[in-house]
């Protein structure tokens, strides 16, 4: 995840230095793309919890079967996302942003369907390795892919290394090339046992769909909807900030990248926590879950403390790479916002870790309902009212971040309460249909 962070920072810095229009367009375009891709990725990524529980309960053989089920779902969803490319490129034109900005966003969103479909396949493949704890493979593949993305992004955005200068479009195409490299690496590492199971599943036809895929898809849809609600909430936040004016919007786009420095590695830690908790659930070792959570949060908060020091005391260290020296008003707004980002980092650590562990339990409906109510019924309307009442006031940007962060913290607290309840009642919302059939026949 640190590699992902570096890759994302290079991408945003390249666009910020390429042109002011690219900087302005990068926030809405990238977040809109990732909001849509995130729905598909989260549905496929739920396979990780099935693999982890199967591995904790029955070992390698059953984990390979569950991994194959996840890959089959990933193939179907990747094809669906690929077909959406013509529709995605129309989304920016629904806004009232300047034409030159929406054209850049449209270019990026069109290509996002292509790299998003490959990302969906990659998550399906990596879920197997993460679920059985072979995270060194995902590390190696991730580093290779990220190195390719960084090289291709710099080359295609600016026209370096003998590559054409494509600007905003080059950023998306560079990501596509890197994700394709990752796919071939995962394909090479995947054991034959998984591919054998996948071939067998494809021959099962209707029986496989009803008995094996349906329970997972039913749970996954709620998880996908939850992530969609969350990601589109982030997009809505960016669009709402646009009401404050062009300067706050540009400063906000930079601060999103600065916030990512704190939160992206936490996502990786949360995934690891989810896998370990799912292993414990599959092994019926519920007392282990609070210990796993405690260690995870201790590591996350230690990391947040370090990054928060730079955000508060030395913001220029984080902001200077974006080339804001020639834009003093944007620079001033960005510094003021950077100094309150620690609140969001703390809130995000609570919510993402709680959500990941609840995913391991299979309690996806609670995730969706909580996120929908607090974010869309309370948080987004509140921030919207605040922003529209202070149009043109760049100094109000930090207050919008603080408000959104407090609501995110409330979501995290509710998630941890639900985890405590699930541990106490020894709940497990994941149905491993294949295991049940094997046990019944045995």
N, C-alpha and C positions, 0 to 999 in steps of 0.2 A: 504493500500500500504506500510506502514511502516512495517507491519507484513510480507509482501512479501519480503521486503528488508532484514529483519533479517533472514528470511528463506534462501534467496539466499546467504547471507554472511556466514551463518553456513555451507551451502553446499560447497562453494568455500574454506573456511578455512579448512574444513575436507579433501577435496581433496589435498589442498596444503600441509597439514601436513601428509597425508597418504604416498605420495611418490613424488619425483620430476617429474616422468613420468606422474602421475595423474595431477599435476599442469600444466604441459605443454599441456597435452591433453584436459584439462578442458575448455580452452578458445574456440578453434575451435569447440569442440563437443557441448558445451552448446549453443553457438551462432548459429551454423548451425541448431541445433534442434529447437531453438526458432524462427529462421528465417522461417523455414518451418511451424511450428505450428502457427506462427503469421499470416500467410496468411489465414488459416482456422479460427482462432480466430477473426481476424478483419472482415471477411465476416459475421460471426455469430454476432459479437459485434455491427454491424450496426443496429441490432434490437433495441438497446437502443435508438437511435434517433427516430425511428418510434414510439416506446412506449411513449417516452417523448412528441413528438408532439401530439400524439393521446390523451394523458392524459391532456395536456395543452388545447386542443381544445374541447374534448368531455367527459373527465373524465374516471373513473375506468373501465367501461364496454368495451369501445373501446380499452383501453390500454391492457386489458386482451386478447382481440382478436389479437392485434398486437404481444403480447408476445407469444401467441400460434403459430403464423406464424413463429416467430424466432426460437422457439423450434423445429418445424418440419424441418427447414433448418439445425439446429444444429445436429439433429439425422442423417440426410443424410451425412453431411460432416464428422461427427465423424466416421461413418462406412468407408468412403473413406480413411481417414487418417490411420485407423487401418489396412487396406489392404496394405498400403505402407511400412509396417515394413521391409519386406525383401529387399526392394529397398534402404531404408534409411541407412541400415547398410553397404552398398557398397560405399557410398559417400566418406568416408575418404581415401579409397584406390586410389582415383583419384589424391591425392597429393603426393609429394615426401618427406613427413616427415618420420622419422624412423619407421620401422615396429611395434616396441613395442608401439609407440604412436598411430598409426592408428588403432591398434587392440583395444586399450582402447576407442578410439573415436567411433569405430564401435559398441562396446557393448552398449555404452550410447545411440547412435542414434537408435538402434533397439528398446530399451525399450521406447524411447521418443515417438514413434508412439502410444504406449499404453497410457502413461500418457497424451499425447497430445490430444488423442481422448476424454478422460474424461474431460480435460480442455475445449475443444470445447463445450461439453455439459454444463459444468458449466457456461461458458460465456453466452450461450443461456438462461440459467435459471436466472443468476444474472442480465442480461440485463433488464428483466421485473422489478425486484425490484429497480434497479438503475433508470430506466426510470420514475417510479412513485415516486421517492424520498425516498423510504424505505431503506436507506443505512445502518441503524442499523442491518438489517438482513444480508447484505453482510459483515458487520463488524464481526458479531458473527460467521457466517459460515467460514469466512476467518481465524479468529483467531483459531478456532477449527482445521481446516485443516492444518494451518501452524504449530501448536503445534505438530500435528501428524507427519508432514513431518520432522521437526527438530529431533524429537525422533527417527524416523525410519532411517533417514539419518546417524546420529551418530552411531546408532546400526548396520546398515547394511554395512557401510563403514569400521568400525573398528572391527566389530564382538562383540559388547557390548550388554548388557541387555538380554543375552541368544540368540541373533540373530546371523546368520552366517556372517563371514567376506567376503564381496563381492567387496570391493574396488569401482572402478568406476561404476560398474554395480549396486552396492548397492545404490548409489546416485540416479539413475534413478528409481529404484524400490521403494525407500522411497518416492519419489515424486508421484509415481503412487498410493501408499496406501493413502497418504494424500489427493490427488484429489478425490479419490473414497469416502472418508469420507465426503468431501465437497458436492459431488453429492447427497449423501443420505440426508444430511442436507437440501439442497435446495429443494429436492423432498418433504421432510416433511413440509417445510414452504410454498410451493407453494399453492395458494388458489385453491379450486375446480373449480372456474370459468374458470381458465386458462386451466385445464385439460379437462373440458367440451368442450371448444372451440377447443382444439387440436383434440379430438375425432370427432367433427363435420367436421373439416377441412379434416381429413383423408378420410371421406366419400364423400367429394366433388369431389375427383378425378381430372379429367382434368380441370374442371371449376376453381377449386381452384388454380391449378398450373398456369394457364394462367392469371387469374384476380388478384390474391393476391401475389403469389410467384415471378412471372416473373419480375414485376417492381422493387421489392426489390433486387432480385438476380442481375439484370442488373446494378443497382447502387452499390451493394456490391462487385461485381467483380472488378470494378475500385478501390474500397477502398482496397480490398485484394491485388490487384496488386501493389498499392502504398505502402502498408506495406511490401509486398514481396521485392519490390525494395529497400526500406529502410533497412530492416533486412539483406538482402543479401549484401547490401552495407557495413553494419557493419561487416559481415563475411569476405567480400573481404578486408576490412581494416585490420582485424586480419591476414589474409593470407599474405597480403602485408608486414605487420610488420615482418613476418617471414623471409623476405628477408634481414632484418638487422642483423639477427643472432639469436641463441638460447637464449642468455641473454636478448636482447630486447623483444623477444616473451614472455618469462616468466614474465618479469617486466610488460609488457603490460597486460597480463592476470590478474595480481594482481591489476593494475590500473583500469581495467574495473570494478572490484568489488568496488574499491574506488569511481569511478565515479558514480556507482549505488546508493551510499549513498545520493548523491545530486539529482539524476534524478528520482528514483523510486517513492518517495512521490509526485513529481511534476506530474507524470502520473495520480495519483489519483485525484489531484486537477483539472487537465485538463478534466478528465472525468466528475467531478462535474460541471465544467463550461459548458461543452457540453450539459449536461442534462438540466441545468437551461436555457441556450440559446434556446434549442429546445422547452422547455415548452413555452418560450416567443414567439417563432416563431409560434407555434401552436395556441397561444392565440392572434396572430397578434399584439404583443406588442414589436415592433422592437426597440423603444428608450431605452428599458431596457437592451439590449445586450451590449452596450458600458460600462454601469455601472458594469455589471457582469464581463466583461473582466478586467476592471480596478482593481476591488477588488481581482480577482484571481491572476493577475500579481503581485499585491502588496504583497500578501501572499507568492507567489512563490519566488520572489526576496529576500524577508526577510529571507526565509529559506536558499536559495542559499548563501546569505551573511554569515550566520553562518557556514555552512559547508565549504565554501571557506576559512574562517579563519583557520580552522584546516588543510585543504589541503595545504595552503601556509606556515603558521607559525608553525604548529605542525604536520607534515606529519607522524611522527613515531607513533603517537597515533592511526592513522588509519592503518598503515602498519604492526605494530608489531604482531597483531594476526595471520598473515600469516606465521610466523616463518622464516623470511628472514635473521635472524642474522647469520646463517651459510653460507649465499650466499651473500657476500659483494658487488660483482659486480651487481647482480640483485637488491640488496637493494639500491645502489647508483642510478641506472637508474630509479627505481621506485619512489624515492624521487624527482628527477628532473622532472619527468613527473607529479607527483601529484601537483606540484606547478603551473602548467598551466591548470589544469582541470577546474578551475573556468570559463575559457573562454567557454569551452564546455557546462558547466552547464547553463550559460546565454543563449547561442545559443539554447540549447535544450528546455529551458523554452519557448522561443519564438515559436519554430517550433511545439512542441507537443501541446501547447495550441491553436495555430492558426489552426493546423490540426484538433483538436477535435471540435472546434467551426464550422469549415467548414463542418465537418461531420454532425453536427447538422442541417446545412442548406441543406445537401444532395449534396453539390458541390464536388463530389468525383473525377470527371474527372480532375478538376484543381489540386487537390492534387496529382494525379498520374503524370500528365504531368510535374508539377514543380519539383517533387522529381526525376523523371527519368532524366530530362535534367541536372539539377544542380549537382545531386549526381553522375550519371553514365557517363555523357558526360564531366563534368568538374572536380569535386572533386576527384573521384577515379583515373582517369588518372594522375592528378597532384600529388597526394600522392604516386602513384606507381612510377612515374618518380623520385620523391625525394628519396624514399626508395632504389630503385635499384642503384641510384647514390652514395649511402652511405652504401653499404653492409658491415656488420661487425662493424658498428659504433653505439654503444648503446647510445651515447650522442645525436644522431639525433632523437631519439624517441619523445621527447617533441615537436620538430618542426613539426612532422607529425600530432600530436594532434592539434596543433594550426592551421595548414592549414585546416584540416577537420572541425574544429570548426567554422572557418570563413565562410566556404561554408554553414554549417548548419544554421548559423545566417542569411545568405542571403535568405535561404528558408523560415525562420520564418518571415522576413520582407515582402516577397511576400505574404505569407499567411495572414498577418494582413492587407495588402493593399486590398486583395480580400474580406476580411470580411467587411472592410469599404465600399467597393463598393456594397456588398450584402445588407448591412443595408440601405444604401442610396436608393437602387432600390427596397427594400422590397422583395427580392428574396426568393424562397423556392423550392428547387430541389427535395423534397421528395413527392412522390405521394402516398397518402393513398387511395388505390382503394376502400376498403370496406366503408370508410366514404363517398366517392363520390357517391357510389351506394345507400347508405342509404339516403343521402340528395336528390338525384334525385328521389328516390321512394317516399320520403316524400313530 
